[in-house]
């Protein structure tokens, strides 16, 4: 046993004693792996203060891969929006596996059991729709954050994964926009050039190199496969200027259905 493991139990036990003496805290709850640490506190309270205290534990919540669901594990989430934004929170639950979603919706939501069973049956019949994960994400985002935050998270998700609109894109705040765009190919360009106006052909082939040639760009435009800020662009003679900037800084380029690029004017 390392010193860290040894001292952790003592410090957690003392924490319980401090809370008991100063805040009249009598109950400590935790996962089943915390039983020894918690009962160290109850024993310390009994011997040091002569008071009563109680320990309550529940089985550990694990993922389908056997990993522990907790803040010390990588890829997990916080309730605080400063540590995990509502968008990231929503995406976490949407991306859970089928087995985890079936388990988590029973543990974390307050939906009636018959409704949960119906959702699971529907999901098993059409798992590709991910309706179970979407309902789980909706319930928990509203419960932890708000209906408004859920709608923002949904709108943000639809920008990259659904049929969103320019209006929804404009209405997202900059922090959410950056979370949505995280991981996209990003190209920087001088804001001064944008202010002066750049022909679309030059902008997408020479200034950003999103397209290797003007011929390919024309083909994409003619195929109705180019969007800027979630709006189809059909005129190859368009001039890109500050009117295209989101938050006075960003332009979202979409080539085809799934290829996105973020242009940042600095």
N, C-alpha and C positions, 0 to 999 in steps of 0.2 A: 504494500500500500504506500503510495506517495504521500508526502507531507500535505499536498494540496487536497487529496481525497480525505485525509485524516482531519485536517483543520476545517474543511467545508462543513462537516457534520456538527462540529463544535460551534462554529459561527452561526449556522442556521438555528441551532438550538438556542443560542444566546439571543438571536433575533426574536424568537418566540417569547422568551422571558421578558425582553424589553417591551414588546408590544402588549404583553399581559399586564405588566406593572404600570405602564404609562397610558395605555389606551383600553384597558380592560378587555383585551382580545383573548378569547378562550378557545377558539376553534381554528385549526390550520388544515387546509385542504390541499391535496396534491395527487400526483400519479402514484401508482403502487410502488414505483422505484424509489419514492421519497419516504417510505414508511419509517425506515431507521432514522433518517434525519429529523422527521417530525416528532417521533417518540422520544428522541433525545431532548427536545424542547419540553415535552410534557413532563418528563422525569425531572428536568432542571427546575421547572416551575414548582413541582411538588416538593422537591427538596429545599429549594432556595426560598420560595415564597409561601409554601404551605397551601397553595391555591389549587383550584381544579382547572383542568384544560383537556381538550379533546383532539384526537387526530382522525381525519376522514380521508381515505384514499379511494381511488377508482382505477380500474384497469387502464393501462397505457393505451393511448390512441396511436395506432401505427398505420403506415401506408401499405399499399399492396406489395411493395418490394421488401417489407419488413422493417423499414426505417422508422424511427420514432418521429412523431409529429410534435415538434417543439421548437422553441426559438433558437436553440443551439444547433439545429440541423440546417444545412444549406438549403436555399430555395423556399423557406417558409415565410410567414407573413406576420405583421404586427397589426394591432388594432388601431394604433395611432396613425392618422393620415400623414403626419410628418415623416414617419418611417416607411409606411406602405400607403401609397396613394389609393383612393377609391378605385381608380382604373386598374392598378396592379392587383388590388384586392379582388376585384371582379374577375380578372383574367386568371388568377390563381385557381379559383374554384371552377371556372369554365374548362380549364385544362386538366382537371383531375381525371384519373382513370375511371373506367366504368365501375370497377369493384369498389374503389374508394368513394365514388359518388353515391353508390347504394348505401354505403355505411355512414358516410358523413351526413347525408340528408336526414337520417334517423337521429343522429347525435346532436347536431348543431342547430337544426331548425325546430320550430314549434308547429309545424304542419300536422294535421290529424293523420293518424296511422293509415286509415283507409285511402286518403289522398296520396300518401307516400307510396303505398302498395300499387295504386293505379299508375302513378308516374313511373315506377320501376318496370311494370308490365309494358307500358307504352315504349319505354326506352329499350327494353329487350327485343321488341318487335322492330324497332328502327333506331339502332344505336348510332348510326351515322348522323342523325339529326342532333344528337347531344342535348336533347330536351331536358334530361335529368340534370345534367351539369348546369345548363342555363337557369333552371329553376332554383337549384342550389345556390348559384352565384347571385341570383336576384334576391332571394330571401335573406341571405347573409349580408349582402351589401346594404340593403335597406335596414336590417337590424342593427348593424354596427355603425353605419354612416347615416344615410337618409334616402328618401325616394329621389330627391333631386340629384344626389351623388350617384345613385344607381343609373339614372337617366343619362347623366354625363358620361359615365363609364360605358354605357351601352352605345351612345353616340360615337364615342371615341373608338370603340371596338369595330363599329360598322365602317369607319373610315378605311381601315385596312382589310377587314374581313367580310364586309357586306356592301350593300348598296346605299352609301351615304350621299349627302349633298354638300354643296359649297357652303350653304347656310349653316349647317351643323359644324362644318370645319371652322368657319369664322367664329362661331359662338364659343368654341373651346378656349379656355385660358392657356397661356403660354406653357405653364408647367405640364398640363395634361398633353398639349401638343407634342412637347419634347418626349414625354413618356411614350406616346403613340409612335413617334418617329424613331425611337431608340432602336438602333441596330440597322436602320436603313442606310444605304450608301449616301454619303453626304458630300456635297460639292460646295466649296466657298467661291464667291464671286464678289468683285468690287461693287459696293452699293452705288458708287458714282456712275458706273457703266449702266446700271439699271435705271438710274435717274435720267440719263441721257437717252434711254431707249435703245433696245437691241432687236434687230430682226429675228424672228423666231428661228429661222434656219441657222443663223450664226450662233444664237444663244444655245441651241441644243446640240450642235455639232462641234463648234470651235471653243466656245466659252466654258461649256460644262462637259463636253465629250460623252454625253449620254447616248448619242447616236454616232456611229462610226462614219456615216456619210449622209449627205443631203438626199441621195436617192432612197436610202432606207427610210429616212424620216418622212419623205413624201409618200412612200408605200404605206407606212403606218397611219399617216393622216388620212389617206384615201380609204384605208380599211376601217376608219372610224375607231382606231385603237389608241389614240393619244388623248390624255386628259391632263389638264392643269388645274390644280386646286379643286378636283372632283367635277370639273366641267369638261365635256368633250370639246376638242378644238379641231376645227375643220378648215380653217383658213391659214395656209402656209405663209401668207404675207403679214400675219399678226406681228405687232411690235410689242415686245416685252418691256414693261415699264413699272413704275412704283404701284400702279393700280393692281398689279398681280401679287404684291407682297402681303402675306399674312402676318399680322402683328408687326408690320413695317419691316419684316426681316426674312420671312420664309416663303418659298414656293414649292409646292408638292407636284412632282411630275409622275404621271402614271403611264407606263408603256405596256399595252396589253392588259390582262386581267390581274397579274400578280407582281409585276415589276415596278417598284416604287423608287423614287430618288428624291432626296431633300436638297434643295438649293438654298444656301444661306448667304444673304447679302450683308457684307460687313464693311 
